[in-house]
Amino acid sequence: MAKENKLRRNRLALLQAISKVLLQIADYSQVVVEGEKPVARK
């Protein structure tokens, strides 16, 4: 993490904005990473 608070907040805001856009595009809950076991759904 960046030591400067302003830079850190800006980076976190950018990551949140990217996350919001990606979640609007698709449902990633079913994505399985190669080599990992899928999580059992209830």
C-alpha positions in Angstrom: 0.0 0.0 0.0 1.0 3.6 -0.6 2.3 5.5 2.4 0.6 8.8 1.3 -3.0 8.8 2.3 -4.3 10.7 -0.7 -2.6 8.3 -3.1 -3.8 5.3 -1.2 -7.4 6.6 -1.2 -7.3 7.3 -4.9 -6.0 3.8 -5.7 -8.6 2.2 -3.5 -11.3 4.3 -5.2 -10.1 3.2 -8.6 -10.2 -0.5 -7.6 -13.7 0.0 -6.2 -14.8 1.7 -9.5 -13.3 -1.2 -11.5 -15.0 -3.7 -9.3 -18.4 -2.0 -9.7 -18.1 -2.0 -13.5 -17.1 -5.6 -13.6 -19.9 -6.7 -11.4 -22.4 -4.9 -13.6 -21.1 -6.8 -16.7 -21.3 -10.4 -15.4 -21.9 -12.7 -12.4 -18.4 -14.1 -11.5 -19.7 -16.3 -8.7 -19.4 -19.4 -10.8 -15.8 -18.8 -11.9 -13.4 -21.5 -10.9 -9.6 -21.0 -11.0 -7.7 -23.8 -12.5 -6.3 -26.1 -9.8 -8.7 -24.9 -7.1 -11.7 -26.9 -5.9 -15.1 -25.3 -6.5 -16.9 -24.0 -3.4 -20.0 -25.9 -2.6 -23.1 -23.7 -2.9 -26.0 -24.0 -0.4 
